[in-house]
Structures are given as C-alpha cells and as structure tokens.
Amino acid sequence: MQYDRTVIGYHGCSVDTAEALLSGADYRQSENAWDWLGRGVYFWEFGLERAWDWAREHNGPSGAAVVGAVIQLGDCLDLLDTGYTKMLSLMAPVWVHQLKEAGEPVPENKGTDHDLKRRYFDCALVNWSVDFLDHMPEEHRTRFQCVRGSFQEGAPVFSNSAIRRQSHIQVAVRDPTCIIGTFRPNERVRV
C-alpha cells in the first residue's frame, strides 16, 4: 500500500551532525542490533521535545541538536496498522524456526519491567521480514521504504497509570528519497 501521507519528523543528533545535515549531507542509517524498527534513519513523528530529550541524553546539553524533516512515508510497514502487525505475527514463527534449524540463537529484547530499550528480537524480526518480502518474486514483492511504530516508553505519568512519560511514534526511513526536505526547527524554551 502506497502511503501518500507526509509527516514531520525530528532527528535528535549532535550539533556537528545537525550542521552537516542542514548543509546537505546525507543522513546515516542506524544499524544497531537493538534498533526498535530495524535499519533506518530514525525520526520522532511530530515529537520535537522527545527528539531534544534524546539528543541531550546522548550528546549533553551543549552538544545536542535536532533537525526537522518532511517525510513522505511511501511504502510503509506501519505497525499502527493491524494488517501489518498480523503479518509480523505470522512471519515471526517462520523466522524463529529458521534460526533454530540453523542452530542460531533467537535474539531477546532486554530492559527493565517498564522499558525494553534493547529490542534485539524486534529489530532482527523487522529486518528479516523486510528483506524476505523484498526478495520475493516480482508479483509478490514488497519494498518497504519506511517502518513506523508507536512505543509506550518511560515511567508512568502517575501511580498506576498506563500513560508513559516518553511515549512516541517513531519512523525509521530506509529509503532516503522519502526525506523530502530538512529544516532547522524554531528555537523555543525547552524544559
């Protein structure tokens, strides 16, 4: 399904990276084994404050920056769409079976009770599924340009709440042509 939807994404990074991106440098795809949505350039969808929080956490207050981007989702593995989550639930046992048959370990997500920040299983499953669908015969091939998902993250906002302090929607852009343009977000007071 072609997504004609365009979203604004915010990429937390260092000041040097931001200046390079704003000057026309290419974004670098993340390929960490724990990335929540597999390979891609990561953006917080309409999440400027969350991007600033991440940038400060990883670069310190004086080294943090955020770059905004206009993203056309294209062919998107949208994990907010139950059709795609059903597809992944059907593909997961096939992938796990292949790993076990090959004598390879099945990755596990790791973290605390309320945050699985190291998503080894999820990352590997998304990467395997996207690669598998990309290598199907032409009539069945799907080439996903972006992966999108929502995440409940952080401590509860108050006792016994299911609302989390750092919840967000994230987009991993696999195809750089989906990034229509890059911009410097307006400066404003950040808490």
C-alpha positions, 0 to 999 in steps of 0.5 A, a space after each residue: 500500500 502506497 502511503 501518500 501521507 507526509 509527516 514531520 519528523 525530528 532527528 535528535 543528533 549532535 550539533 556537528 551532525 545537525 550542521 552537516 545535515 542542514 548543509 546537505 549531507 546525507 543522513 546515516 542509517 542506524 544499524 544497531 542490533 537493538 534498533 526498535 524498527 530495524 535499519 533506518 534513519 530514525 525520526 520522532 513523528 511530530 515529537 520535537 521535545 522527545 527528539 531534544 530529550 534524546 539528543 541531550 541524553 546522548 550528546 549533553 546539553 551543549 552538544 545536542 541538536 535536532 533537525 526537522 524533516 518532511 517525510 513522505 512515508 511511501 511504502 510503509 510497514 506501519 505497525 499502527 496498522 493491524 494488517 501489518 502487525 498480523 503479518 509480523 505475527 505470522 512471519 515471526 514463527 517462520 523466522 524463529 524456526 529458521 534460526 533454530 534449524 540453523 542452530 542460531 540463537 533467537 535474539 531477546 529484547 532486554 530492559 527493565 519491567 517498564 522499558 525494553 530499550 534493547 529490542 534485539 528480537 524486534 529489530 532482527 524480526 523487522 529486518 528479516 521480514 523486510 528483506 524476505 518480502 523484498 526478495 520475493 518474486 516480482 508479483 509478490 514483492 514488497 519494498 518497504 521504504 519506511 517502518 513506523 511504530 508507536 512505543 509506550 516508553 518511560 515511567 508512568 505519568 502517575 501511580 498506576 497509570 498506563 500513560 508513559 512519560 516518553 511515549 512516541 511514534 517513531 519512523 525509521 526511513 530506509 529509503 532516503 528519497 522519502 526525506 523530502 526536505 530538512 529544516 532547522 526547527 524554531 528555537 523555543 524554551 525547552 524544559 
